[in-house]
């Protein structure tokens, strides 16, 4: 992807010349070790469990009605549908243990009417900070931000980044609908990335946007960078906007 970089009064603005799909891939959940976590999973599709390093083992009772296949850093879980006569037997929650990265994760998989889910197994907070700092070590601030944004666009960022799904409508623009999809916290760097999805409101055919349109307190209190994958929206199109801001503890 080609990008151009503009510096405006200390604010790093990234305008993406190429196009990136605006569809938010799979819903993600972040799990910490040594705690029991109930996770919503698809009862129909194949779910994915991701560890930062190769998964050593997944332990569960075979009679519980799931199948699990481990492949490197990924484990793929699917609920098995059973029948009694012509009727499907309701799926039940399943407890399983995932061993990876010198830790054991206890998950209670809750079958739900959802699309495929991705569960990321994260290190403890101390390890998250250590991994994030190590991952970005030696880079200038602008290079750190560029790397973070690029990898979030590609949805290939480290598991030490903490993801929170939001799906929160932000009703502040007349011509576009804006939704805060998720926030991604980079521990140890004092940065938070907010991912927004924008689309024209009904009756609007074309909207031209600029990065400065998103430099408002309703979107970020202390923005340091903004990245967009297009600058003009046609009816039916969607736009991804990534806003990097300082975390609350780093706002003076």
N, C-alpha and C positions, 0 to 999 in steps of 0.2 A: 504494500500500500504506500503510495506517495503521500507525503505530508509537507505542509509549509508551517514554519514557526514564526510567530510574531510576538514581540515583547511590548507590552503596553503598561507603562507606569508600574513596573514590577509584576504585572500579571502575565503569566505565560498562557497564550491562546494558541490552540492547535486546531487548524482547519483541515479536515481530512479531504483530500482531493478525490481519492478513490471512494468506492461505495462499500458499505458493510451492511450486512443484513440487520434490519431493525428488530427482527423477532428475537425475543428473549428465549434462549435455548431451553434448558430443562430447569425446573425449580430445584434449588439447592438448599441443603440444611447442613450446618456445621456442628460437629459433635466433639466434645472434649473427653479425654480418657478418665477412667476411674470414677465414672458417674453413670447412673442408669438413665438412659435417654429414650423417651418415646418419640418415634419418628413416623410421620405419615408417609406411606408408600403406596404406589399404584397397585391395586388388586388385579389389574389386567395386564399392564405392560411390564417390561423388564426394567428393574431398578438397578442403579449402579452405586456401589460403595467404593470410595476412593481413599487410599492412604498415601502419605508422602513417599513411602518406601514400599517395596514388595510386601504383600500380605503373607504372613506366615501360616495362618490357619483361620478358619471360620467354623465355630462349633455350634451345633444346634441339634435338636431331636428330629430325626428323619420323619417320624410320624406326624410332625406338626403341619405338614402340608406346604412346604416350600422346597425349591431347588436353589442351590448356590453353586456357581462356577467361579473359581479364582483364576485370574490371569494377571500375573505381575502385581502392579499396584491397584488393580481393580478386582472387585467381586461383584458378580451379577446375580441378583436375587429375583425370583419370580414365584408368586403364589400359585399353587396348583388348585384348579377348580374341581371339586368333587360333586358327584350327583347322587341323589336318592330318588330313584325312579326318573322322572323327567325334570325334577327340580334341582337347582344348584344348591349345595350346602353352603350356608353363609361362612365367609372366611373369618378366621379368628386371629388375634394378635399372636405373634411368635417372638419368643426371646432368643437372641443369638449373641455369641461372643466373637469379636473380631480381634485377632492378635496381630499387631504390627507396630513397628517403630518402638520396640521395647515397652509396649503398653497394651493393656486389654481394654477394649471398648465393649460396653454392655448396651445392646440395642433392643428395644421392644418395637418390632415392626408392626405398624398399625395399617391393615389393608383399607384403602379408601378409593373412592371413585375419582381418581386423579390421573393425569398423564404421568409418564415415567419420571421418577424422582432421582436426584443425585444427592448422596450423603457423603460429605467430606469429613474424614477423621482428622482432627486437628491436634497439634501438640498442646501441652499445657501452656498457660500464658507466658511463663518464663521462657519456655522453649520457643514460643511464637515470636517473642521479642528478639531472642537470639538469632533465630533463623531469618527474620525480616532484615535485621541489621546486617547480618552476614551476606544476605542476598544482594543488598544494595550498596555494600561497602565499597568505598573508593570512588563512587560516582559523584559528580557535581550535582547540585540540587536539580537543575533543569534536566539533566540526564536521568536522574531518578524518576522524576515526574513523567518524562517521556516513556521510559521503560514500563512504568506502572500502567499508564494509559494504554499503551500498545498491547500489553498482555491481557488487560481486562477486556479490551475490544475483541481479542481473539479467544477470550474465555480460557486462557491457559496460564493463569497466575498461580503462585505458590499456595499451598494449603495453609501456610502461616498467616495469610490474609484472612480476616474474619468477615464472613458474609452474613448479612441480615436481610431477608426478604421483606419488602415493605408493601408494594402495590398500593400506594397512597396517592389519590388524586390531588393535584395542586391546581386550584381554580383561580388563576391570576391573569390569564391572557384571554383576550376576546376572540382571537382567530384560531387558537390551537387548544387542544386538550393536552394537558401535561400530567404524567404519572411518574411518581418516584418509584422505580422498580425495586431497587436494592441499594444498600450502603455497604461499602467494603472498607474495613479499617486496617491500616498498616501499622501494627504495633511496633513501637520502638522508633518510628519516624514521625509521629505526631500528625499523621495525615489520614483523611477520610475521603473516599471517592463516592460520590452519589451518581447513580445511573438513572437517567430520566428517559422516558419515551414520549415523544411529541407527535401529534397527528392533527390535521386540520379539522376544525369543527364542521358540522353539517352546513352545507350551503357555501362553504369557502372553497374556491377552486385552486388558488395559488397563494402561498405565503412565503415571503422572503424574510429570512432570519439572519441575525448577526450574533456573534458571541456576546456582545455587550448587553443584548436583550436579557441574558441570564445572570447578569451581575447585579442581583437584587437580594435583599435580606431574606425574602421568602424562600430562596433557593439555597443560598449559602451566606453565612455571616462573615467568613474570612476566606474568600476564594483565592486560590493561587494559580489555578489553571482551568481552562475550559476546552473541551474537544467536541467537535460535531462531525458527523459523517456526511452531511450535506448542508447546503445553505438555503436551498429552496425546496419547499414541500408542495407537491401537487395533491389533489383530492385522491384519497385512498392510500397515499404513501405514509411512511412512518420514519421518524428521525430519532437516532440515539444521541443523547447529550451526556457527556461525562464531565462532572464538576469536581475538581480536587480542592479541598479546603483544609485548613488547619483544624485539628481536633480542639475541643473546648479547653482542654488543659494547656494548650499552646496559644490561645488567643489572649493578647494583652489588653 
